[in-house]
Amino acid sequence: MSEIRAVVVDPGAKGRLSLKSVKSPEAGYSEAIVRVRAISLNLGEIRRSLGADPGWRPGWDFAGTVEAPAADGSGPAKGDRVVGFLPAGAWAEVLAAPTGSLAVIPDSVTFEQAATLPVAGMTALLALEKNGSLLGRPVLITGASGGVGIFAIQLARQAGATVVAWVRRAEREKYALEAGADKVIVGDDSAAAGRAGPYHLILESIGGKSLTAALGMLRRGSMCVLYGTSETPETTFDARQFYTSGGSLYGFILFYEVTRVSVSETLGRLARMVADGRLKSPIEVQASWTEVGPIADRYWNREIAGKAVLTI
């Protein structure tokens, strides 16, 4: 097979994304060939696609079956069902993936469930581990109806935290409640979130006024983990209020964080939690990957909560 289909940037298509024929992948010595069955969307790769050159191939999350194991003998065997993570190009029928970026998924976990785990699941898990034990401690999660937010609520509750979720739209409250939040703040007013604090840990993904408010809700020894700026990257805050709290601000970039952990072990850990019923993949939309452009457009315009998963 000399060519496969993959999602590429296409300025003339809805959402600037469409399926095109591309060259079949060739595996490196420590790479496995994977037949992809499901992919999931993230705002970061959609944002990059909006400004990328025609033909660029996006995609971070995928799940599928190993067609050819790595030549060096590492990683999953032929026929293993796997979930994986790539820096780009994961939205394809077939791909070559480093074995260190793959994890075998239990039989009870679907490809669709697994595909939600790499970016959203690992971001939630690793961000929550940035400031020590959460047992009995208050945690605030902003943007709590997104994929990372819904995963984070579940994981924080399991770690013993008291979880306050903050969503800006009333119709999104149900997602945070279903995930297990102890309290949900709705709207743009930060006062209610402030009254439930101060917090030991804040996961912040919005930027602007949301980040300003978060920095004022910290206590001594606490931390705000900033992993996104979906609203705006610019913010103004009272520096005195921030440094006198004794808290800290941590800039979280998943592509850096995964260089310090085992991706295989982290993804395997999340997949086992899904299999055990301790973690629910927040799939809100499931469709064919032939609809990637329209679905990406809806996702970018915040019309979809949780995760959008596309099957191949």
KEMIKOL-710810 format. One line per field, with one value per residue (C-alpha): z negated, y, x; residue number from 1. Coordinates in Angstrom, 3 decimals. Layout:
BEGIN
w: c(Z	...)
v: c(Y	...)
u: c(X	...)
resi: c(NUM	...)
//
This chain:
BEGIN
w: c(0.000	1.217	0.032	-2.850	-3.780	-6.418	-7.713	-6.241	-6.336	-3.412	-3.272	-1.038	-3.406	-6.366	-9.431	-7.057	-7.382	-4.935	-4.006	-1.405	-0.129	-1.589	-1.471	-3.623	-6.776	-7.161	-10.654	-12.368	-14.353	-17.551	-15.929	-15.465	-12.563	-13.889	-12.042	-13.543	-14.569	-16.472	-17.016	-19.275	-18.835	-21.000	-20.801	-20.507	-17.280	-15.803	-16.628	-14.881	-11.861	-11.459	-10.747	-9.247	-5.640	-3.283	-3.544	-7.162	-9.103	-12.600	-15.220	-18.682	-19.992	-18.433	-19.232	-17.030	-16.416	-15.921	-12.406	-12.655	-15.921	-16.274	-14.744	-17.995	-19.833	-22.135	-22.813	-21.903	-19.796	-16.496	-17.029	-20.333	-20.825	-21.722	-22.544	-21.577	-21.406	-18.654	-18.321	-14.901	-12.155	-14.271	-12.278	-9.630	-8.625	-9.382	-11.243	-12.632	-16.361	-18.816	-21.163	-24.118	-23.086	-23.041	-25.732	-25.430	-26.298	-28.169	-26.147	-27.926	-26.828	-23.394	-20.844	-21.195	-24.968	-24.675	-22.070	-24.595	-27.015	-25.608	-25.676	-27.912	-30.287	-30.697	-31.110	-33.892	-35.658	-35.494	-36.353	-39.451	-40.655	-40.606	-44.217	-46.321	-48.022	-47.393	-50.249	-52.108	-50.194	-48.084	-44.329	-41.772	-38.118	-35.585	-32.148	-33.880	-31.089	-28.661	-28.237	-30.607	-33.133	-33.239	-33.603	-36.289	-38.364	-38.417	-39.210	-41.907	-43.639	-43.605	-45.163	-48.064	-47.131	-47.620	-44.035	-42.967	-39.226	-37.379	-34.094	-32.315	-30.706	-32.661	-30.202	-30.952	-34.698	-34.272	-32.907	-36.004	-38.306	-36.471	-36.770	-40.557	-41.441	-45.017	-43.956	-40.574	-39.989	-36.931	-35.119	-34.836	-38.385	-40.345	-43.733	-44.277	-43.387	-45.736	-48.628	-48.232	-48.470	-49.081	-47.217	-47.531	-43.747	-40.828	-37.284	-34.985	-31.232	-30.266	-30.869	-31.090	-33.965	-34.950	-35.564	-37.408	-39.730	-40.202	-41.316	-44.016	-45.392	-46.396	-49.919	-51.329	-49.711	-46.985	-43.213	-40.090	-37.136	-33.897	-30.995	-28.518	-27.590	-25.587	-26.116	-25.952	-26.843	-28.397	-32.020	-34.631	-38.313	-41.695	-42.268	-45.981	-46.482	-44.616	-46.328	-49.830	-49.459	-49.199	-46.231	-42.908	-39.214	-37.101	-33.306	-32.108	-28.587	-27.980	-25.322	-27.938	-30.743	-28.754	-28.462	-32.230	-32.561	-30.791	-28.300	-28.042	-31.798	-32.138	-29.324	-30.611	-34.056	-32.647	-30.444	-33.428	-35.341	-32.499	-32.463	-36.226	-35.982	-37.992	-35.072	-32.414	-29.017	-28.402	-24.829	-23.809	-20.039	-18.068	-14.283	-11.204	-10.477	-7.106	-9.134	-10.633	-9.199	-10.426	-13.804	-14.286	-13.452	-16.062	-18.624	-18.018	-18.454	-21.852	-20.676	-22.028	-25.683	-26.718	-23.833	-20.164	-18.882	-15.235	-14.022	-10.995)
v: c(0.000	3.135	5.635	6.064	8.678	11.292	14.541	17.543	21.294	22.330	26.075	25.387	22.918	23.471	23.917	23.980	20.187	17.367	13.844	13.491	10.716	10.807	8.577	5.447	5.662	3.884	2.707	3.518	0.911	1.539	2.375	0.229	0.463	1.077	0.762	3.618	3.053	6.244	9.749	12.620	16.385	19.008	22.782	23.140	21.179	22.845	26.249	25.268	24.039	27.400	29.056	26.188	25.851	23.701	20.037	20.160	17.113	17.655	15.051	14.056	11.363	7.974	4.393	1.329	-2.045	-2.833	-4.178	-4.492	-4.374	-2.394	-3.963	-3.568	-5.829	-3.074	-2.205	-3.897	-7.048	-7.515	-7.474	-5.578	-2.887	0.348	4.007	6.507	10.073	11.874	15.505	15.709	13.568	11.126	11.566	8.952	5.467	4.063	5.603	4.847	5.539	5.268	2.374	4.671	6.594	3.541	1.656	-1.554	-1.018	-3.587	-5.536	-3.809	-0.347	0.727	2.454	5.519	5.663	5.165	7.910	10.537	9.746	11.039	14.838	15.448	12.540	13.009	16.770	16.311	13.598	15.237	18.721	17.400	15.835	19.129	20.178	17.034	15.201	16.382	14.407	16.626	19.722	22.157	22.158	24.589	23.578	26.272	25.438	22.383	21.197	20.520	17.217	18.059	19.565	16.541	14.155	16.403	16.476	12.680	12.245	14.934	13.343	9.974	11.613	12.800	16.470	18.727	19.800	23.136	23.348	26.650	26.825	29.955	28.677	27.345	24.509	23.187	22.800	19.273	17.993	19.069	17.633	14.310	14.128	14.429	18.056	18.958	22.470	24.141	27.865	29.160	32.439	35.029	36.382	35.121	36.093	32.775	30.807	33.012	32.354	28.609	29.100	29.669	26.629	24.223	23.717	25.489	24.110	27.094	26.956	30.201	33.103	36.751	37.556	33.903	33.753	37.081	35.676	32.392	34.133	35.870	32.613	30.940	30.289	29.637	26.617	26.492	26.452	27.557	25.285	27.173	24.763	26.891	30.364	29.632	33.140	35.298	34.983	38.448	39.139	41.879	41.016	42.504	41.296	42.131	39.873	37.090	37.092	37.702	34.556	32.498	30.605	29.863	29.828	26.852	26.959	23.500	22.334	18.681	18.250	19.189	17.195	13.949	14.165	13.655	10.700	7.429	8.048	4.316	3.932	7.054	6.082	2.514	3.783	5.883	3.032	0.668	3.225	3.333	-0.479	-0.559	1.937	4.545	6.946	7.815	9.104	12.289	11.542	14.098	13.639	10.520	10.595	9.393	11.019	12.054	14.790	16.084	19.606	20.347	18.677	20.621	23.832	23.080	22.153	25.357	27.432	25.768	24.033	20.699	19.927	17.103	15.269	14.772	11.364	10.351	6.743	5.491)
u: c(0.000	1.755	-0.847	-3.279	-5.850	-5.124	-6.574	-4.771	-5.187	-7.362	-8.217	-11.209	-12.869	-15.161	-12.972	-9.954	-9.678	-10.376	-9.241	-6.494	-4.233	-0.732	2.318	2.153	4.287	7.611	8.472	11.722	13.642	11.657	8.333	5.240	2.809	-0.708	-4.011	-6.026	-9.642	-10.506	-9.144	-10.199	-10.070	-8.367	-8.559	-4.787	-4.433	-7.522	-6.029	-2.794	-4.745	-6.465	-3.122	-1.127	-0.030	-2.113	-1.214	-0.060	-1.237	-2.677	-3.511	-2.331	-4.725	-5.360	-6.325	-6.064	-4.412	-0.742	-0.202	3.582	5.550	8.768	11.861	13.812	11.347	10.079	6.476	3.193	2.931	1.130	-2.624	-2.485	-5.115	-3.327	-3.783	-1.130	0.083	2.002	3.175	1.436	-0.042	-2.053	-5.262	-4.556	-5.649	-2.203	0.732	4.173	4.429	7.340	6.648	7.274	4.164	1.880	-0.005	-2.013	-5.670	-7.809	-10.365	-13.267	-12.116	-13.350	-11.148	-13.371	-12.932	-9.191	-8.793	-9.918	-7.084	-3.778	-4.057	-7.080	-6.493	-2.750	-3.111	-5.655	-3.686	-0.262	-1.569	-3.348	-0.099	1.832	1.252	1.338	-1.486	-5.046	-6.577	-9.023	-7.894	-9.942	-9.355	-10.792	-11.119	-11.999	-13.362	-14.736	-17.053	-14.212	-12.428	-9.572	-11.961	-14.269	-11.341	-9.822	-13.013	-13.153	-9.461	-9.433	-12.417	-10.665	-7.623	-9.786	-10.108	-13.100	-13.750	-15.199	-15.915	-16.325	-18.282	-19.399	-22.609	-25.592	-26.223	-22.719	-23.327	-24.668	-21.362	-19.460	-22.110	-22.172	-18.383	-18.712	-17.978	-18.914	-19.887	-20.355	-19.934	-21.815	-21.173	-18.405	-18.554	-15.570	-16.989	-18.771	-15.646	-13.641	-16.002	-15.449	-11.659	-8.872	-7.619	-4.737	-4.685	-6.321	-6.390	-6.826	-7.411	-9.142	-6.773	-7.807	-10.164	-10.356	-6.603	-6.738	-9.379	-7.510	-4.318	-6.308	-7.731	-4.495	-3.259	0.190	1.757	-0.874	-0.484	-2.317	-1.517	-2.094	-2.505	-4.458	-5.685	-8.823	-10.214	-7.082	-3.385	-3.333	-4.180	-3.775	-3.578	-2.730	0.818	0.631	-2.356	-0.572	2.803	1.448	-0.658	2.514	1.103	2.753	1.876	2.978	2.945	1.915	2.786	1.964	4.655	7.250	5.650	5.698	9.485	9.651	7.269	6.621	3.828	3.198	2.800	0.666	-1.692	-1.843	-2.762	-5.614	-6.849	-6.997	-9.034	-11.538	-11.659	-12.241	-15.088	-13.195	-12.886	-15.444	-14.388	-16.420	-17.519	-20.126	-19.985	-19.048	-18.997	-17.125	-13.813	-15.237	-16.954	-13.706	-14.062	-17.594	-16.954	-13.712	-15.566	-18.215	-15.574	-13.625	-16.793	-17.427	-20.587	-19.359	-18.664	-16.387	-14.706	-15.462	-14.335	-14.132	-14.061	-12.165)
resi: c(1	2	3	4	5	6	7	8	9	10	11	12	13	14	15	16	17	18	19	20	21	22	23	24	25	26	27	28	29	30	31	32	33	34	35	36	37	38	39	40	41	42	43	44	45	46	47	48	49	50	51	52	53	54	55	56	57	58	59	60	61	62	63	64	65	66	67	68	69	70	71	72	73	74	75	76	77	78	79	80	81	82	83	84	85	86	87	88	89	90	91	92	93	94	95	96	97	98	99	100	101	102	103	104	105	106	107	108	109	110	111	112	113	114	115	116	117	118	119	120	121	122	123	124	125	126	127	128	129	130	131	132	133	134	135	136	137	138	139	140	141	142	143	144	145	146	147	148	149	150	151	152	153	154	155	156	157	158	159	160	161	162	163	164	165	166	167	168	169	170	171	172	173	174	175	176	177	178	179	180	181	182	183	184	185	186	187	188	189	190	191	192	193	194	195	196	197	198	199	200	201	202	203	204	205	206	207	208	209	210	211	212	213	214	215	216	217	218	219	220	221	222	223	224	225	226	227	228	229	230	231	232	233	234	235	236	237	238	239	240	241	242	243	244	245	246	247	248	249	250	251	252	253	254	255	256	257	258	259	260	261	262	263	264	265	266	267	268	269	270	271	272	273	274	275	276	277	278	279	280	281	282	283	284	285	286	287	288	289	290	291	292	293	294	295	296	297	298	299	300	301	302	303	304	305	306	307	308	309	310	311	312)
//
